[in-house]
């Protein structure tokens, strides 16, 4: 039976974690960009109209 290569397994695990972290960061940036695209003076769609 061959010996396990723990170094390789650890490296693969670290690469997977890094990839997952980068994907999460990219999703956050995309969300932030879409929120920035909406004008600041645009009325909230959820809240009632409070204009006089």
Phi and psi in degrees as a GROMACS rama.xvg file:
@    title "Ramachandran Plot"
@    xaxis  label "Phi"
@    yaxis  label "Psi"
@TYPE xy
-71.7484  153.262  UNK-2
-74.6958  142.703  UNK-3
-73.8479  141.796  UNK-4
-99.9653  87.5538  UNK-5
-65.0443  -33.2967  UNK-6
-61.5822  -43.3088  UNK-7
-64.4516  -44.6844  UNK-8
-60.9895  -42.6354  UNK-9
-64.2764  -42.8462  UNK-10
-62.7843  -42.3368  UNK-11
-63.8235  -40.0608  UNK-12
-63.7352  -42.1382  UNK-13
-65.1975  -40.1185  UNK-14
-63.8583  -40.144  UNK-15
-64.2496  -41.7662  UNK-16
-62.5948  -44.2845  UNK-17
-63.5034  -42.5415  UNK-18
-62.0222  -43.8066  UNK-19
-63.1853  -42.6932  UNK-20
-61.4319  -43.3978  UNK-21
-65.5559  -39.2555  UNK-22
-63.9768  -40.972  UNK-23
-64.1638  -42.9367  UNK-24
-63.9142  -39.349  UNK-25
-64.1213  -41.9421  UNK-26
-61.624  -41.6154  UNK-27
-62.3489  -42.6446  UNK-28
-63.0983  -41.7349  UNK-29
-63.4339  -41.8873  UNK-30
-62.3534  -42.8658  UNK-31
-64.0943  -40.6348  UNK-32
-64.9399  -40.2328  UNK-33
-68.8913  -33.3447  UNK-34
-70.0983  -33.8488  UNK-35
-73.2187  -25.2351  UNK-36
-68.8426  -28.4576  UNK-37
-74.0776  130.384  UNK-38
-62.1365  148.922  UNK-39
-69.7139  -31.4376  UNK-40
-90.2255  7.2606  UNK-41
-69.7432  136.59  UNK-42
-68.3532  148.141  UNK-43
-70.6369  136.55  UNK-44
-78.967  -22.9627  UNK-45
-83.6599  -34.1538  UNK-46
-85.5674  163.172  UNK-47
-74.5617  159.94  UNK-48
-77.7812  116.877  UNK-49
-105.839  13.9849  UNK-50
-72.207  145.064  UNK-51
